[in-house]
Amino acid sequence: MTARATTAELIRAKRDGAALSEEDIGRLVAGIVDGSVSEGQAAAFAMAVYFRGMSCAECTWLTRAMTRSGTVLAWPDLGGPILDKHWTGGVGDKVSLILAPVVAAAGGFVPMISGRGLGHTGGTLDKLGSIPGYDTTPDVRRFQSAVRDAGCAIVGQTADLAPADRRLYSIRDVTATVESIPLITASILSKKLAAGLDALVMDIKVGSGAFALSFQTARALGESLLAVAGDAGLRTTALLTDMSQTLGHHVGNALEVLEAIEFLTGARREARLHAVTSALASDLLVLGGLARDGGEGVAAIDKALASGTAAERFAKMVKVLGGPADLVEHPGRHLVRAPVELAVAPETSGLITGIDARAVGLVVAALGGGRQAIEDAIDPAVGLADVRGIGERVGRDRPIAVVYARSRGAA
């Protein structure tokens, strides 16, 4: 493209399969931030990328421009590595809520910039939004202070951090452009690079509840993330994990926070959730130099959980970001649950042999736990509890799940 092509011309070029230059992409990103690129134009650009893709160089330029669209954090004198994890979206996945305090308890510092739900997938930020008073979008100073005090802070993009991604992210959610490998790559890594990380572990979901339905798609996304992260000098590893069924017992924002607290305190730990969390956290400890190998990393994780230190870190994070000081001790006082409870029991007994995890996520979204449009509010109280997994027995006295809804009709 020419150096001064209009926004419409740049969109047309990408629509027709042409490569954009670093300058082209930089001007588009700047326009997304300052509003000179309209919401319709941003949506058209996202759709063009969805259908035409981007080269690795274009994706790297997009990531860098989005990173530089706001503040890039620095973390002097913390006394430990700056570490983080990101996942590509799934159903019932509350690993971030557990991993951040676990890694902090093992000696890392975790400034985790998370997103809201996209499509059928739950968002870590929406889960934290169910905690009364919790500031999901603190200013940079409060964010950094929370990381220093608690060892971890899970927040959303503020006006200062990757603002280009913040706007484009919300547009992708309602324009059917979520499933684009270049846009996912740039979205994830721009936030992580803006956080000033030393190392990152990627959890790439594959299965019916994930963006990547096939191993091939998940691998392509992993390769894209590793290539762009490598270009940026960020130590990164990627794990492919199963999302052919829900992860953990509960699906829904307040319900998933409750499950994370139960996991941290040892009250209840679903085996698959434990396995995924342990694998990701141990990799991150190795990348950050806090463990020599995976075995030592797993031992450090087990110690952080058994000692109660991880739960203490979570409680401290909630408190310093404005949430209730006794959330871990008394979650039932603070985490709302919708008033209508309906057990879904099959007519005959049997075993669960397969799950459409995407459909499960869409059920929660339809109850009000997800978004159909950018401006939609999230209802933190709705969801599905005690969702049975593949291989589990169900019957009239053992329901497939328990629905929490605002009305009998919704249930």
PyMOL commands that set and color helices and strands:
alter all, ss='L'
color gray80, all
select helices_A, chain A and resi 7-15+22-34+39-52+56-67+95-105+124-128+140-150+163-173+181-194+215-231+253-265+271-287+294-306+309-320+331-333+357-369
alter helices_A, ss='H'
color red, helices_A
select strands_A, chain A and resi 83-87+110-114+152-156+199-206+235-242+340-344+350-351+383-385+393-394+401-405
alter strands_A, ss='S'
color yellow, strands_A
deselect
rebuild
show_as cartoon
